Amino acid sequence: MNWIGIISLGFFLLLLAALFCGFLTTVLIGLSILKNGSIVFGRTFIVAGILLMAIVSYIALAKYSKGAYSVLGYFESYFYTGVTYEPALEIRQNKDGLYLAYDKDGNLYTGFRKSFYDKLRL
């Protein structure tokens, strides 16, 4: 592990702690409203605070895992589905440095190709 990664993780954890405090405040406001008699409104604040805390934290961790010097880069596959390609084609670099598609027989492919970009797992 390098120092830049540790510093990057420190800033990220500081940001995550600030977000956590904000959502915790929402939950505490909900508890206060609940004590004062408004059951439905208080429960709404509590549930919204907990859900937002979980969702925003997960998205922030996923975004951080793709960042430069991220110590969570090893866990990127837990957050994203990964890029998938059509299995019948192979991408290779030719002598001019261009990346071209070839079929399974090694012939240059000139048709259409589908590729699917990585998606966030929720």
N, C-alpha and C positions, 0 to 999 in steps of 0.2 A: 504494500500500500504506500502510495507516495504522499508527500506533504500537501500538495495542491488538492488532492482528493479529500484529505482530512479537513482542510480549511473549507472546501466546497461543501462537505457534509455538515460542518459546523454552521455555516450560513443557512443552509437548507433547514436544519433542525431548528434554528432560531425563527425562521419564517413559519415553520410548522407549529411551533409553540405559540407564536402570535395568533395564528389562525385558530388554534385550539382554545386560547383564552377568549377570543371573540365568540366562538360557538358555546363555550362554557358559560359565558355571560348570558347568552340567550336562554340556556337551560335554567340558570339561576333566576332570571326574570320570570320564566314560566313557573318555577316553584313559588316565587313570591306572589304571583297572580293567583296560583292555586290556593295558597294559604288565605288570601283575602276573599275567597268565595267563588270566583269564576272558574269552575271546574273545566269546562270545555275549552275556554280560551287558554288557560294555564297548561292543559295537556297538549294543546296544539303547539305552543311554544316549546315545550319539552321535546316532543317528538320531532319537530322541525329542527331544533338545535342538534339533536343526536344524529339524525339522518344527514344533515348538511355537514356535520363534522366528519362522518364516515366517508361520504362521497368525495368531499373536497380533499381530504387527506389521501385517499386512494389515487385520485387524479394527480395530485401534487407529487406523490411518490412515483407514479408512472412517468410523469414528465421529467422528473429528476433522473430517473434511470436511463434516459436517452441523452442526458447532458454530457458535456465534456468533463473528464476527470471524475465522473460519478462513481462512487464506491458501490452503488446499487446496479451498475451496468451488468453485473453477473446475473442479476435476477430479472433482466428485461423480458425474458420469455414468460415470466409469471404475469406480466402486465399486458403484453402485446401478443397477438396471434402469430406474427411473423409474415414475411413475404412468401407467397407461393406462386409458382409458375406452372404453365402447362407442362405436363411430364414428358411429352414427346419431343420437346425441343431442348437444345443445349446452347448456352451463350458462351462464345469463345472470342478471344481477341485475335485478329488477323495480323499479318506482318506489318500493316500500316498503322496499327494501334487502334483500329476500329473494332467495336464489339458487335458481332453479327450472330444471328440465330442459325443453327444448323439442325437438320432433322436427325433421326436416329441412325441413318445410313451415312451421315457426314456430308450431305448435300446442303448447299446454301438454301435457307428457307425464305421464300418471298411472299408468303401468305400473311394472314392476320394471326396475331398472337394475343392471348389474354394473360394479364398478370393481375394479381390481387395484392394490394398493399396491406401492410400490417394494420390491425385494428386494435383498439383498446379493449381489453377483456373487462366486462362488467358483470 
